[in-house]
């Protein structure tokens, strides 16, 4: 919750169809299989929180981003749970 208040970007790595069925307001949808095509659109020094349906893909996204020079990346887990934490 504190991270989002300080300007963290939430990246939802689910498919476009999954994202359209429900997502965190203000999150960006970058499906995991397209993540590498979007590095230039993300700031390496900005805090990023990844999320998906259960936390598996967001964990993979976190590892990929960290291995490509992104500094502050967190696995937010499933988007529903993350949304609950943010709205508290």
Backbone as a chain_set.jsonl record, in Angstrom:
{"seq": "XXXXXXXXXXXXXXXXXXXXXXXXXXXXXXXXXXXXXXXXXXXXXXXXXXXXXXXXXXXXXXXXXXXXXXXXXXXXXXXXXXXXXXXX", "coords": {"N": [[0.817, -1.184, 0.0], [1.901, 1.25, 0.809], [3.88, 1.553, -1.113], [2.431, 2.021, -3.489], [1.256, 4.443, -2.861], [3.447, 6.024, -2.966], [3.964, 6.23, -5.636], [4.455, 3.863, -7.11], [4.422, 1.713, -9.962], [1.964, -0.413, -11.224], [2.104, -3.426, -12.812], [0.255, -5.56, -14.653], [0.498, -8.781, -15.574], [-1.103, -10.587, -16.865], [-3.033, -12.108, -19.563], [-4.526, -10.15, -22.224], [-7.283, -10.659, -22.42], [-7.844, -11.749, -19.87], [-7.226, -9.544, -18.282], [-9.163, -7.714, -19.117], [-11.39, -8.779, -17.948], [-11.333, -7.966, -15.378], [-9.46, -5.821, -13.261], [-6.863, -3.974, -11.505], [-7.523, -0.641, -10.931], [-5.86, 1.77, -12.813], [-3.654, 0.208, -13.281], [-1.183, -1.214, -15.522], [-1.483, -3.195, -18.396], [0.608, -5.585, -19.382], [1.179, -8.325, -20.957], [2.857, -11.279, -19.861], [4.273, -12.752, -21.833], [4.914, -10.736, -23.6], [6.486, -8.98, -22.298], [9.253, -8.362, -22.615], [9.231, -6.754, -24.843], [8.503, -4.315, -23.936], [10.295, -3.032, -22.271], [11.503, -0.532, -22.785], [9.469, 1.246, -22.308], [9.196, 1.346, -19.646], [10.471, 2.625, -16.56], [13.636, 2.121, -15.283], [14.454, 2.906, -12.753], [12.174, 3.329, -11.313], [9.748, 2.266, -8.949], [8.262, -0.889, -9.336], [5.44, -2.961, -9.3], [4.489, -6.195, -9.812], [1.713, -8.149, -10.959], [-0.682, -10.842, -11.268], [-2.863, -13.56, -11.912], [-2.537, -15.487, -9.854], [0.003, -15.218, -8.782], [2.126, -16.592, -9.808], [2.959, -16.019, -12.54], [3.521, -13.329, -12.126], [5.663, -13.503, -10.408], [7.564, -14.612, -12.092], [7.746, -12.502, -13.912], [8.82, -10.54, -12.252], [11.407, -11.605, -11.759], [12.425, -11.565, -14.375], [12.402, -8.802, -14.962], [14.144, -7.82, -12.944], [16.51, -9.125, -13.712], [17.055, -7.735, -15.955], [17.93, -5.258, -15.283], [16.131, -3.636, -13.863], [15.498, -1.962, -10.9], [13.909, -1.75, -8.423], [11.652, -3.972, -7.844], [8.677, -5.68, -7.162], [6.843, -8.627, -6.333], [3.55, -8.644, -6.497], [1.687, -10.619, -6.355], [-1.48, -12.251, -6.705], [-3.921, -10.337, -8.475], [-6.393, -9.678, -7.295], [-5.989, -9.971, -4.502], [-3.94, -8.112, -4.177], [-5.259, -5.782, -4.898], [-7.053, -5.616, -2.766], [-5.266, -5.088, -0.666], [-4.264, -2.595, -1.436], [-6.5, -0.966, -1.286], [-7.005, -0.71, 1.39]], "CA": [[0.0, 0.0, 0.0], [2.806, 2.398, 0.889], [4.572, 1.668, -2.394], [1.552, 2.655, -4.475], [1.093, 5.846, -2.465], [4.679, 6.715, -3.352], [4.096, 6.276, -7.086], [4.815, 2.598, -7.755], [3.654, 1.326, -11.143], [1.478, -1.79, -11.155], [2.098, -4.095, -14.108], [-0.54, -6.788, -14.645], [1.101, -9.588, -16.645], [-2.058, -11.552, -17.419], [-3.403, -11.868, -20.963], [-5.453, -9.035, -22.428], [-8.632, -11.141, -22.103], [-7.947, -11.838, -18.412], [-7.195, -8.173, -17.777], [-10.448, -7.088, -19.425], [-12.414, -9.334, -17.055], [-11.184, -7.29, -14.094], [-8.074, -5.425, -12.982], [-6.671, -2.866, -10.58], [-7.619, 0.655, -11.599], [-4.572, 2.437, -12.975], [-2.582, -0.74, -13.618], [-0.859, -1.369, -16.939], [-1.511, -4.585, -18.824], [1.698, -6.031, -20.256], [1.232, -9.775, -20.793], [4.188, -11.821, -19.586], [4.975, -13.143, -23.065], [5.289, -9.524, -24.329], [7.189, -8.094, -21.371], [10.544, -7.906, -23.145], [8.979, -5.724, -25.86], [8.059, -3.086, -23.275], [11.312, -2.496, -21.363], [11.774, 0.882, -23.053], [8.344, 2.038, -21.81], [9.258, 1.315, -18.183], [11.64, 3.29, -15.998], [14.405, 1.176, -14.47], [14.616, 3.406, -11.389], [10.865, 3.503, -10.694], [9.237, 1.069, -8.275], [7.293, -1.649, -10.121], [4.786, -4.094, -8.638], [3.883, -7.078, -10.802], [0.612, -8.971, -10.466], [-1.306, -11.719, -12.259], [-4.026, -14.212, -11.311], [-2.201, -16.203, -8.617], [1.337, -14.873, -8.298], [3.163, -17.347, -10.52], [3.478, -15.222, -13.661], [4.091, -12.077, -11.616], [6.981, -13.87, -9.888], [8.432, -14.742, -13.262], [7.95, -11.141, -14.43], [9.752, -9.868, -11.339], [12.751, -12.129, -12.035], [12.836, -11.074, -15.698], [12.702, -7.372, -14.857], [15.36, -7.659, -12.134], [17.668, -9.578, -14.481], [17.266, -6.786, -17.042], [18.37, -3.979, -14.756], [15.141, -2.89, -13.094], [16.052, -1.965, -9.55], [12.957, -1.998, -7.341], [10.531, -4.738, -8.398], [8.025, -6.525, -6.161], [5.789, -9.524, -6.781], [2.328, -8.341, -5.758], [0.837, -11.809, -6.305], [-2.743, -12.18, -7.436], [-4.409, -8.968, -8.55], [-7.489, -9.473, -6.333], [-5.397, -9.761, -3.184], [-3.197, -6.848, -4.215], [-6.271, -4.724, -4.89], [-7.552, -5.514, -1.389], [-4.215, -4.436, 0.136], [-4.149, -1.197, -1.85], [-7.688, -0.21, -0.9], [-7.16, -0.669, 2.867]], "C": [[0.867, 1.256, 0.0], [3.517, 2.631, -0.445], [3.705, 2.374, -3.432], [1.309, 4.118, -4.135], [2.301, 6.676, -2.881], [4.955, 6.638, -4.849], [4.518, 4.998, -7.782], [3.877, 2.323, -8.93], [3.24, -0.133, -10.973], [1.373, -2.339, -12.575], [1.37, -5.423, -13.952], [-0.08, -7.623, -15.843], [0.179, -10.687, -17.181], [-2.336, -11.225, -18.886], [-4.387, -10.698, -21.034], [-6.88, -9.438, -22.042], [-8.839, -11.242, -20.59], [-8.049, -10.445, -17.797], [-8.551, -7.491, -17.984], [-11.57, -7.602, -18.536], [-12.37, -8.704, -15.669], [-9.729, -7.001, -13.82], [-8.045, -4.287, -11.968], [-6.707, -1.565, -11.376], [-6.245, 1.318, -11.632], [-3.412, 1.514, -13.301], [-2.368, -0.765, -15.127], [-0.886, -2.857, -17.279], [-0.388, -4.826, -19.828], [1.807, -7.537, -20.065], [2.677, -10.283, -20.689], [4.948, -12.152, -20.869], [5.375, -11.941, -23.925], [6.146, -8.577, -23.494], [8.478, -7.533, -21.957], [10.385, -6.831, -24.214], [8.643, -4.365, -25.248], [9.086, -2.493, -22.311], [11.501, -0.995, -21.546], [10.656, 1.789, -22.55], [8.336, 2.127, -20.286], [10.539, 1.995, -17.709], [12.359, 2.341, -15.044], [14.559, 1.612, -13.019], [13.296, 3.61, -10.661], [10.414, 2.179, -10.081], [8.142, 0.428, -9.124], [6.76, -2.791, -9.26], [4.137, -4.922, -9.73], [2.731, -7.839, -10.162], [0.061, -9.801, -11.614], [-2.542, -12.324, -11.607], [-3.686, -14.817, -9.949], [-0.857, -15.828, -8.009], [2.459, -15.603, -9.01], [3.783, -16.523, -11.649], [4.106, -13.92, -13.177], [5.453, -12.325, -10.987], [7.993, -14.007, -11.002], [8.751, -13.362, -13.828], [8.935, -10.377, -13.557], [11.18, -10.31, -11.633], [13.278, -11.604, -13.371], [13.231, -9.606, -15.613], [13.99, -7.133, -14.067], [16.598, -8.058, -12.931], [17.979, -8.656, -15.661], [17.487, -5.366, -16.527], [17.346, -3.143, -14.03], [15.471, -3.064, -11.616], [15.067, -2.39, -8.467], [11.698, -2.647, -7.905], [9.998, -5.671, -7.315], [6.986, -7.405, -6.829], [4.574, -9.253, -5.908], [1.381, -9.52, -5.663], [-0.4, -11.653, -7.161], [-3.335, -10.778, -7.382], [-5.534, -8.694, -7.563], [-6.947, -9.171, -4.937], [-4.647, -8.443, -3.109], [-4.18, -5.671, -4.164], [-6.827, -4.511, -3.48], [-6.551, -4.784, -0.501], [-4.122, -2.939, -0.164], [-5.317, -0.371, -1.318], [-7.91, -0.151, 0.612], [-6.809, 0.702, 3.402]], "O": [[0.591, 2.21, -0.728], [3.727, 3.774, -0.852], [4.191, 3.229, -4.172], [1.17, 4.946, -5.035], [2.191, 7.879, -3.118], [6.063, 6.947, -5.288], [4.907, 5.043, -8.949], [2.694, 2.66, -8.89], [4.058, -0.983, -10.623], [0.659, -1.8, -13.42], [1.811, -6.302, -13.212], [-0.252, -7.214, -16.991], [0.631, -11.604, -17.867], [-1.917, -10.18, -19.384], [-4.995, -10.314, -20.034], [-7.6, -8.661, -21.415], [-9.895, -10.861, -20.084], [-8.861, -10.205, -16.903], [-9.022, -6.769, -17.105], [-12.593, -6.935, -18.383], [-13.289, -8.899, -14.872], [-8.859, -7.823, -14.107], [-9.08, -3.716, -11.624], [-6.001, -1.415, -12.374], [-5.561, 1.415, -10.614], [-2.304, 1.98, -13.568], [-3.247, -0.392, -15.904], [-0.365, -3.679, -16.526], [-0.425, -4.343, -20.959], [2.452, -7.993, -19.12], [3.584, -9.773, -21.347], [6.139, -11.862, -20.975], [6.113, -12.112, -24.896], [6.49, -7.486, -23.95], [8.76, -6.344, -21.804], [11.321, -6.07, -24.463], [8.512, -3.375, -25.968], [8.774, -1.538, -21.6], [11.644, -0.265, -20.566], [10.874, 2.989, -22.38], [7.563, 2.889, -19.706], [11.567, 1.942, -18.385], [11.755, 1.819, -14.106], [14.773, 0.774, -12.143], [13.296, 4.025, -9.502], [10.671, 1.108, -10.631], [7.215, 1.102, -9.574], [7.516, -3.491, -8.587], [3.32, -4.409, -10.495], [2.764, -8.14, -8.969], [0.304, -9.503, -12.783], [-3.205, -11.651, -10.819], [-4.455, -14.679, -8.998], [-0.613, -16.099, -6.833], [3.629, -15.264, -8.83], [5.001, -16.353, -11.698], [5.099, -13.457, -13.738], [6.316, -11.448, -11.025], [9.138, -13.573, -10.876], [9.896, -13.084, -14.183], [9.787, -9.649, -14.067], [12.073, -9.471, -11.744], [14.449, -11.241, -13.479], [14.275, -9.209, -16.131], [14.831, -6.333, -14.477], [17.631, -7.396, -12.835], [19.03, -8.775, -16.29], [17.259, -4.393, -17.246], [17.66, -2.028, -13.611], [15.696, -4.179, -11.146], [15.359, -3.292, -7.681], [10.793, -1.962, -8.382], [10.761, -6.361, -6.64], [6.325, -6.985, -7.779], [4.564, -9.589, -4.724], [0.371, -9.441, -4.964], [-0.373, -11.007, -8.209], [-3.257, -10.108, -6.353], [-5.628, -7.584, -7.039], [-7.391, -8.232, -4.277], [-4.709, -7.74, -2.1], [-3.945, -4.687, -3.464], [-7.043, -3.377, -3.052], [-6.938, -3.957, 0.324], [-3.929, -2.124, 0.738], [-5.141, 0.788, -0.943], [-8.911, 0.406, 1.063], [-6.878, 0.93, 4.61]]}, "num_chains": 1, "name": "protein.A"}
